[in-house]
Amino acid sequence: MSELPTKADAARESATDLLGPGEAVLTFDVGGTDTKSALIARDGRILGLRRTPTPRSDSDPAGVVIESVTALAATLRAHYPEEVPAAAGLSVPGLVDEAAGIARFASNLGWTDVPMHELAQRALALPVAFGHDVRAAGEAEARLGAARGFEDSIVIAIGTGIAGAIVLGGRPHSAHGYAAELGHTLADPNGERCPCGARGCLETIASAGAIARRYRAASGVKVAGAREVLAAAQSGDATARLIWSEAVTAIAEHLARLVATIAPQAIVIGGGLAEAGDALFVPLGRHLDDLLSFHRRPLLLKARFGDDAGLLGTALAARDLLAHGGVL
């Protein structure tokens, strides 16, 4: 296991101040590539924060994740015996029905209709707050981070895939897990087939994984990720520039549709692609301005907590669960 990058340390410390005192809780943010885990101490400190590869299994994709989370919980408890967790939070990607406790679908991880809440509570022997990874990140950004103070906001995470969270009137909008599947909206009707089964989804063009994959296919050059594609584009590689530009344009077009439909005051962008900074936000804002007319122009903001947002939001959910007597 390895520590998360130190670039998140300042945000983590400010989150500790904001989390404040409360019951100790375990928190797990399962992503398509990595799982982040930590123990939130009674004084709000974030202990033992780690990033580990999310395990895969064709025969039991959910079971192997629960086994991994159980092992991580045991390690955290052993390292911090003075902090006895009263609950746990678990967030996963894909289509998630929090109210039913069911992980409906995850194209990247391969599960369908899994009673994840029940499995986690049984394995951890604790009350568990179960939810969606990006909605958890949205909750953290709305309550503690970049979207704080805005009643209507959208949080988008662009990494292995693209997912989102919508907050309307200060309340998260879930629609039993079906809302804010932003990566699986149509971007190109003639595009490639998405792992979800549809054709031309936004994340087949604009996710960090898609940017790297499309560049490799177009150039024959092996790259580890979107960061290398951006570096190549900035160095004058015409193919890399085209792939990057197509991704930014597709995101801008999608944001314009959201602005016309929901009229958010702020759009917060997180995930690995947000680390591109001005190379993403400047052309994205310019494209968005070109697409809008009378619409309310939202602020485009970088997520305050970066990759830690989902973990923090999941911790908030675990504490909220205890505040409501174990029932949300």
Secondary structure, 3 states (H helix, E strand, C coil): CECCCHHHHHHHHHHHHHHCCCCCEEEEEECCCEEEEEEECCCCCEEEEEEEECCCCCCCHHHHHHHHHHHHHHHHHHHCCCCCCCEEEEEECCEEECCCCEEEEECCCCEEEECHHHHHHHHHCCCEEEEEHHHHHHHHHHHCCCCCCCCCEEEEEECCCEEEEEEECCEEECCCCCCCCHHHCECCCCCCECCCCCECECHHHHCHHHHHHHHHHHHCCCCCCHHHHHHHHHCCCHHHHHHHHHHHHHHHHHHHHHHHHHCCCEEEEECHHHHHCHHHHHHHHHHHHHHCCCCCCCEEEECCCHHHHHHHHHHHHHHHHHHCCCCC
